[in-house]
């Protein structure tokens, strides 16, 4: 069976990523991943989606709760161990820890 041709992404040097880091992180706070990719892509800098995901992970930037965090919150809601105001405070502290704000993406 013949091998399929694979498209490989061009390796982007670390110093180029560092030069784009602040811009990417700022955009990622306000936009979904595909919008960030559209906004940062130029003829000189064209990362793949997987490269961008990997860099965001490396930089510690995330938007979603981990499965462990979601389970903890769900368990606390179901067992009634915490009232909703306390759960909201926990979520707010999580948002602050990752320097995030709530953005409505339904209009994008």
Secondary structure in CASP SS format (residue, H / E / C, confidence):
PFRMAT SS
TARGET T0000
AUTHOR 0000-0000-0000
METHOD secondary structure of the structure
MODEL  1
X C 1.00
X C 1.00
X C 1.00
X C 1.00
X C 1.00
X C 1.00
X C 1.00
X C 1.00
X C 1.00
X C 1.00
X C 1.00
X C 1.00
X C 1.00
X H 1.00
X H 1.00
X H 1.00
X H 1.00
X H 1.00
X H 1.00
X H 1.00
X H 1.00
X H 1.00
X H 1.00
X H 1.00
X H 1.00
X H 1.00
X H 1.00
X H 1.00
X H 1.00
X H 1.00
X C 1.00
X C 1.00
X H 1.00
X H 1.00
X H 1.00
X H 1.00
X H 1.00
X H 1.00
X H 1.00
X H 1.00
X C 1.00
X C 1.00
X C 1.00
X C 1.00
X C 1.00
X C 1.00
X C 1.00
X C 1.00
X H 1.00
X H 1.00
X H 1.00
X H 1.00
X H 1.00
X H 1.00
X H 1.00
X H 1.00
X H 1.00
X H 1.00
X C 1.00
X C 1.00
X C 1.00
X C 1.00
X C 1.00
X C 1.00
X C 1.00
X C 1.00
X H 1.00
X H 1.00
X H 1.00
X H 1.00
X H 1.00
X H 1.00
X H 1.00
X H 1.00
X H 1.00
X H 1.00
X H 1.00
X H 1.00
X H 1.00
X C 1.00
X C 1.00
X C 1.00
X C 1.00
X H 1.00
X H 1.00
X H 1.00
X H 1.00
X H 1.00
X H 1.00
X H 1.00
X H 1.00
X H 1.00
X H 1.00
X H 1.00
X H 1.00
X H 1.00
X H 1.00
X C 1.00
X C 1.00
X C 1.00
X C 1.00
X C 1.00
X C 1.00
X C 1.00
X H 1.00
X H 1.00
X H 1.00
X C 1.00
END
